[in-house]
Amino acid sequence: MIKNFFLLIFLFVFTTSSSLSNEFLKPNIKYKPLDVVKIQLSALKSNDVPYKNAGIKQTWEFAHPSNKKFTGPLPRFIKLLNRKGYNILLNHVNHEIVEVFKSEKKFIYEVTVLNSEKYFFKYNWEVEKYKDGGYLNNCWLTTAVSLPKSIGSSI
């Protein structure tokens, strides 16, 4: 009986810890440019699930190294996305994605976001193929997201 109890505890701890280490999707050559934007926007839409800023951390996984140099380490990126402008993306109501440019190395999408106050905002979202080797080679990663442009109320 006690042996079974400890076995159950071990299995619970093992499965919980392994799922925590794999909680985020990672860049992979199987993801197309649109997939990357969808992954990031879906994460930001539910930013605080399963915990505060989980969506921002998922978004960070798909940030291009050149973007990470500009935005700083993850704690600085979290602060950046919580500031006016980018905070619109956090826990937004809905989004639409339209491709506006594509090439072999770069895609640009116009992203329209409906925030919780029922206002629409547009962003330009740039995704580029990483070509500097390593585990990110040939993965699509976000290089830039513009500041938002307000396009009015949904009411």
Secondary structure as UniProt FT lines:
FT   HELIX           2..21
FT   TURN            29..30
FT   HELIX           33..45
FT   TURN            46..48
FT   TURN            52..53
FT   HELIX           54..61
FT   HELIX           65..71
FT   HELIX           74..81
FT   TURN            84..85
FT   HELIX           86..89
FT   TURN            90..91
FT   STRAND          94..102
FT   STRAND          106..114
FT   TURN            116..117
FT   STRAND          119..129
FT   HELIX           134..136
FT   TURN            137..138
FT   STRAND          140..145
FT   STRAND          149..153
//
